Amino acid sequence: MRIYNKEGWVNWPDIVAETKAFCMVVGARGTGKTYGLMRYLLESGKRFLYVRRLKTQLDACGKPDGNPFKRINTDLGTLILPYKSGSGIRFHPSEANENGKYIPVGDPVALGVALSTFATVRGADYSDIDYIVFDEAIAMIGEKPINNEFTAFLNFYETVNRNREILGNPPVKCFLLGNANKLGNPYFLGWGFMRIALNMIRGNQMVFRTQDKTRIMIMLLNSPISAQKRETVLYQNGSSDFMSMALDNAFRTDETDIRSRNLQEYNHVVSIGDIGIYTHKSTRDIYVSRTISKDNYYDDFGIKLTMFRHDYQILKIKYLAQRIQFEDYESELIFREYLEIN
């Protein structure tokens, strides 16, 4: 599978063909993730769901300036416009009527929905949808969270996919597209991709497949387009943090006290999900480890996660005061996600 085509853009024909169910593509801005995939599906005659995290983001796509087909219309000479449909959007080929008003023609080429409100959609039939384009799936720092977002996403996918595999049909192909905003995001957490993503960045590895090949993660490293963008005005004069996120695919991180410690010197306080939290027997220092105990254990979803955040909110204060130590960087990222520390 070639990740970039000869012009340096994301090579979507190869990636789509290789994807069995889920494909997460993470990279710098402007490398051809969303535009390239939508154009490829449109030119291939594939109808798809266009997904945004929040309803406000989807609503912006229903306006002329926010239309995700705007650049495609310019390049291909098409006129695909958004039309509000309940809580969602239908993207239709359009033409002007005798009064000069644009009206939809034929079937929509895509349907727009928001993950945050998808659960309120009842009785919709997506049996003719075989592709999902989840745009900007990784939230920006400070962006509004969605409660139990990964679970909401899985429920959304189940609704669209339904019983296709039971009936002998291939699953819906879902492409989650994201910029390098936040390594501790719900999708990396839910699929256990955080450590893998770190190792991929450090080892200059662009493709990871799970053993059953149902999930692919692609890190758009060494992008030829990013190399060209370094010479543009914004990146020559922008901050190093912005360049790192936008061009180098480096997720925002903070240096913390990270090293392995002997747990025999610590008492277990609480465990949640994939981490255990301990205090030192003499110094009372707090230590977060990947070793968990089922004694005083919280699930990392639903009401149990809410209870943990309420019962142990003091941990957030101690973290911000830099009074917590971690076994490894992944432990810190998981800890931050559980306590909603951005």
Helices and strands as residue ranges (DSSP letters): H 12-18, E 22-27, H 34-43, E 48-52, H 55-61, G 64-66, H 70-76, E 80-85, E 88-96, E 102-104, E 110-114, G 115-120, E 131-134, H 149-161, E 173-179, H 186-191, H 194-203, E 207-209, E 215-220, H 224-229, H 233-237, H 240-247, G 263-265, E 266-272, E 275-280, E 286-289, E 297-298, H 302-311, H 314-320, E 324-326, H 329-338
